[in-house]
């Protein structure tokens, strides 16, 4: 969810950027078409882009084959191997009762 740039009670931070006249004109035209101020348009557009970037870097997308393999591992995990059983025994010795 995007927050408005003008919410009462919020301490706002300043962000400055140097842009060309052409870039400013482009952004201004787009803001006007949306019926928004230049500041609101730029801030909301930057926030949307940031959220999309974060999502792309945190969401794992699996193909059909990988999805099946993942679900299969969850539903039928392999039996613990020797190293895992040894680690469990060490953990049980250290864990308070």
Buried (B, 14 or more C-beta within 10 A) or exposed (E): EEEEBEEEEEEEEEEEEEEEEEEEEEBBEBBEEEEBBBEBBBBBBEBEEEEEEEEEEEEEEEEEEEEEEEEEEEEEEEEEEEEEEEEEEEEEEEEEE
